[in-house]
Amino acid sequence: MRHPCDIRPARAVTRRAATALKAVLRIAAATAHRSVHRAPAGAAGFALAALLAVAPASGAPSGTDAPEAERVITLTPHATEMVYAAGGGEQIVGAVSASDFPEAALALPRIGDGVIVNLERIIVLKPTLIIGWQRSGAALRVEALAEKLDAKMTYSAPASLLDIPAGIREIGRLLGSDAVASAAAAGLERRIRALEERYAGQRPITVFIEVGSMPLYTIGQDPLLDDALRVCGGINIYGSSGIPAPRVPVENVLVQKPQLIVAPARRDDELRAVQSRWAGLGVEAARHGQVHGIDPDALFRPGPRFIDATESLCEALDAARRELDSTAPAGGPKMDYP
């Protein structure tokens, strides 16, 4: 399915342009590894201008009326996951270094780390569609390049659980994989509705979400995570901080008395270490085993696996409720540890 900003490479490049292209590709190859680490402006700028000068013109005739596949570059790992979920994985020609899911994404050509991107590499990959997350930083530089390449630039920034399946549908529309995308989106929507129905009206549980321990960072104001907690019946104790990832003193966490601690932990030994640390500091939730380990990529990437993380989070919050019920004095309030 075509969109107005498609790039269609020319059927052939003139001999003169081909000769020039070979020369600049050698320059790009020699400077590419440096450009990801702030290559000298002269070398990088020359290679960039030369590559743009010989890039095939957009919309060149292809000799067939059949729609061509898009050439997609993703600027964040979650965007890569969204494209695969939408059925467009085979159309990805470049991704950032952290794109490691699904497994097929490990073989994708790399265009940088998301903070610093290799513009020359992007030109060589001839994208027709580039998908970013936030319209800032490196994404703005790529957006300017996309305009020169006549490539479409779009952003995927889910702010609610339902934004994730909606985003998958939109990507499927752009890539001509509507059927696959719609099926994947419908499945996620069913799971979200099931969570809303199951946990509706549950009494809230206060949560501390640990991001890093040395120093201690947490998740603050985050619309997507707030929506997940809303569905599960949880309250982020730093949700009103006004910033996305505040650094917090341990003493303040102790005063807040969270009823559940959520921490990035893929292995049992990692989870035990977190629980032991907080229990040693005197947090009652940790002493009662209410420390939940979760795959950080699933929790902190706003893609399809965030629904997996939400389901896991809901189960952990429900377990914390049951623990509070079991430890509350007979006839007393069931809102905190005794």
N, C-alpha and C positions, 0 to 999 in steps of 0.2 A: 504494500500500500504506500503510495507516494505522498509526500507532503510538500508544500511549496518551497521548502528550503533544501530539497534533496540535491546532492552532488552526484553527477553521473560522469565518471572519468571518460576522457576522449578515447575513441577506438584506437588511435595511434598518436604518437607524439612525433613531431618533426625531427629529422635527423639532427638538426642544430640544437633543438631543445633537449634531445636525448643525450647529446654529448655534454651539454652544460649540466644536465641533471646528474650524470655520472660524476662530474667534477665536484659538485656541491655535496653529493652524498658522501664522497670521501672526506670532505671537510666536516660534514655533520657527524660522520662516524668517529672522526678524530676528536671532536669537541663534545660529543653527546654526553660522555660520562662526566665531563667537567661542567656541562651546562646544568646538570641536576644539582651540582654543588657550586652554583654561582660562577659560571664560566665568565671569562673576561668579556666585557661588553662588546668589544670590537669583533672578536671571533664569532661569538654567538649571534650578534646582530647581522654580520655579513652572511653567515649560513642561513639565517632566517629569511633575510631579504632575497637571497638567491633561490632558496627553495620556493618561496612564494612566486617568484618571477617565472619559474618553469612549471608550476603546478598546473595540471590539466584544467581546462575551463569547465565550469559547472554546466550541466545540461547538455553536454555534447551528445550527438546522436549515437545510439547503441546498436542500431540495426535491427531492433526487435521492439515490439510493443509490450512484451512481458515485463511486469514490474521487477525491478532489481532489489536485492536485499540491501538493507541499510548497512552502513559501516559505523558502528557505535563505539564511542570511547566513554568510559565511566570514570568520574573523578573521585569517587568514594567507594569503599567496599560495599556499603548498603545498596548503592545504585547498581552495582554489579549483581548483587543478589536479586534485586527487583527485576532486572532484565532477564535473568535466568528463569525466575518464577513466571514471567510473562511469556516464556517460550522463545526468547530471542537470544539465547546464549551463543548460538553459532554466528550471530551477527556482530558480536563484540570483537573489535580488532585491537583494542588497547585498554588498559586499566591501571590503577595505581598499585603500588607494591603490596599494600595490605590486603588486596582482594584475594582471599584464600578460600572462599566458599561460594558455590559448591566446589568439589574437588577439581572439576574441569577448569575452574578459574585460575588454578595454579599455573596453567600452561599459557596464559594470555601474555602478550607482549606488554611491557611496563613503560609507563610514560612519566614516572616520577613517584613521589610519595604523598601527593595530595597537598602538601605545603609548598614544595618546589616541584614544578613540572617542566618537562623537556619539550619546549615548543617545536623545536626542529623535528623531534620524533613524531609529534602529533601531525605535522605537515606530511611527513613521509607516509603515515598510516592512512591519510586521505579520508578522514571521517565525514559522514554526512549528518550524524546526530551525536551530540555530546551531552551527557547527563551529569549535572553537578548536584550539590546539596545546598549550601548557603551561597548567596550571591555576594561574595567577598573574597579578598585575598587572591590566591592563584586562580580561582574561578573567573574573576574579572579579567585577568590577562588572557585566559583561554577564550572567554567570551569575545574579546576584541579580535582574537585570531580567527574564531569561528565565523565572524562577520566577513573577514577577508577571504575565507575559504568557501563562503556561501553555504556553510553548514548550519543546521539548526542547533541552538543551545537551549536546553530546558533544565529545570531543577526539580528534584524530588526531596521535599522537606515535610514529611508527615508530622502533623501536630496533634493527631488523635489516632486511636486504634483503627477506626474506619477509613482514615486517610491512606492507610497502607494498601488495603485491597483496591481502593479507588485509584491509587497511583499505579498499581499493577495493570489495571484495566486501561489506563491512559497510555502506558508504555506499550501495551499490546496493540492499541490502536495505531500508534506511531510506527510500529514494526510490522504490522500486517499479521500479527499472531493473535487476533482477537479471541478465537475460540479457546486456545490454551490459557490465555490471560483471564478470560471470564470464568473459566472453570476453577482456576487457582484462587481468584478473588472471592468467588462464591464460597469456597471451602473455608477461607479465612473468616468471612463474614458469619458463617454458621457457628464457628468456634467462638467468635466474639459475643454473639447473641447468647450462646449457651452459658458463657461466663456471667453475663449480665443477669440472666435469669437465676442462675444458681446462687449468686452472692448478693442479690438485691436485698437491701434492708438489714444486712449484717452490721453488727456494732463495729465501729472503727477501731483499728489497731494502729498504734504509732510505730513508725518505721525509721530507722537510720540506715542509709545506704552508703556504705564505705566504697570509695573509689581508689584511694591510695592511703597507705598507713604511715609513711615516713616522707614528708609530713602528711597529716591527716586531711584528706579531701573528701567531700561528699557531693551528691547531686542536690542542687538547689531548685530554682524555678525552671521547670522543664515541662512544657505542655503535654508532650507524649507520655512521659512517665506519670505525670499527674493524672492523665486519663486512665492509664492502667491501674493506678492505685484507687481511683474512684470506682472502677468496675469491681475491684477485689475487696473494697472496704478497708483501704489503708490510708494513713495520713503521713506524709513525709514531714519529719520534724523540722526540716530546713526548707520546706517548699515555699515559704514566704520570704526567703532571703533576698530575692530580687536579682540574684545572679545565678548563672547556670551551674557553676562548680566552685562553691566557696571553700576556703581553707578554714577549718574549725579547730578550736582547742579541745583536747580530750575532756577537760573539766566541764566544758559546756555540754558535751554529750552525756556525761554522767548526771548533770542537773536535769536534762531533758527526760531521762529514764525511758528510752525507747522500749517498746514491748517486743520488737523484732529487729534484728540486725541482718542486713543483706550485704553480702560481700562477694567480690569476684573470686571464685574458687572453682576450678574444674576437677580437682582431685580431693580425696578424703583427707589426706594429710594437710593440704592447704586449709581446708575448712576447720580441721581440729586446731590448727595454729591460730586462726582468727578467733575461734571460740575461747581458747585458753587465754589469749591476750586480753579479751574483753572481760572474761570472768575474773581474771586476776586484778583487773581495774575496779571490780566491784559492780559491774552491770548485771542486774538480776536476770534479765532476759538471757544473757549468755550462761549464767549459772544454771538456768533451767533448760538449756539446750536450744534456745530459740535464736539460733544463728543459721541463716540460710545461705548456702553457697550456690552461685549461679554462673553460667558461662558469660563472661563479660562481653563477648562479641554479640551474643544473642540479646543481652540487656541494653547495651550501649549503641548498637547499630539500629537505626530506625527502619528496618526492613522486615521481610516475612518472618524471620525467626524471633522478632520481638513478640509475636503472638505466643510462641513457645515459652518465652521468658515470662510473659504475663500469666499464662496458665500455671507455671511453676510458682510464681509469686503469689497467686491466689491460694494455692494449696498451702504454702508456707504461712500465710496470714491466717488461714483457717486453723492450722495446727497450733498457732500461737493463741488463738481464741480458746481452743479446747484446753490448752495448758493453763491458761488463766482461770478458766472455769474450775479446773481440778485443784488449783492451789488457793482459790478464794475461800475465806472463812464462810461457814454455813450462815446463810441469810444475809451476808455482806455484799457490797457492790462487786461486780465482776469486771472491773475496768483496769486493774493494775495488780502487780505482784504484792503479796502481803508484806 
